[in-house]
Amino acid sequence: MKQGIAIVTGASRGIGKEILTSLVQSGHKVIGTATTTNGAAAISEMIGREKSGYVLDLSDRESIVRLVQSIKQDHSEPISYLVNNAGITQDNLMLRMKPDQWMNVLNVNLTGTFHLTQLLLKDMLKARWGRIVNISSIVGSIGNPGQVNYAASKAGLEAMTRCLAAEVAARQITVNAVLPGYIQSDMSEQISEGHKEKVLEHIAMKRFGSPADVAHAVEFLLSDGAAYMTGQRIVVDGGMYML
């Protein structure tokens, strides 16, 4: 395993928290981001190390710049791993979707991820090594009513993954995407029982996944075992997409 810091965005809860925990357990020095100071403090407490939780607003490029500057000031190790997990939803049918709902989701899920990756990429290129994993969604491939903004952002993230992978592969930097299906989370708990039953009809394994299922895929893509994999989409959906 290459020495260096691993950054996980959106790491205070859900899938991001599970990824953070998994990487800590596998021996990585991990930094997590949250949108609030309380969330950042919870990350530091969870890891048990000061200056391991930071506040980040992906919709604000200045916040992204400050994050990178702060990490470099606080830590001497290079940033070698990046997991772009943070994302938001603001669902609505397209005819009712407000311009702000469209822009907010695109700004966080796609544009913010672009800005953060671009800033961290320079040092990876100099080091001639790096691992980047983008957390997308099967919604970007199959669509979902009421989520034209979210689906567009995730489809764009996958396209960015493939393009960047081609640009930096010769420098031994891999860029891959993980596409979760329906995962047990705060968001899935809000789904009605009737809708859950309809969803389960399309999942071959007849159950929702766990955040750990996604974390294991991410951990593999960051490992030496995936050194010859780049530009790939790893689908973690219990067999939903194949149906």
Secondary structure, DSSP 8 states (H G I E B T S, - for coil): ---SEEEESS-SSHHHHHHHHHHHHTT-EEEEEESSHHHHHHHHHHHTSTT-EEE--TT-HHHHHHHHHHHHHH--S-EEEEEE-------B-GGG--HHHHHHHHIIIIIIHHHHHHHHHHHHHHHT-EEEEEE--THHHH--TTBHHHHHHHHHHHHHHHHHHHHHGGGTEEEEEEEE-SB-SHHHHTS-HHHHHHHHTT-TTSS-B-HHHHHHHHHHHHSGGGTT--S-EEEESTT-TT-
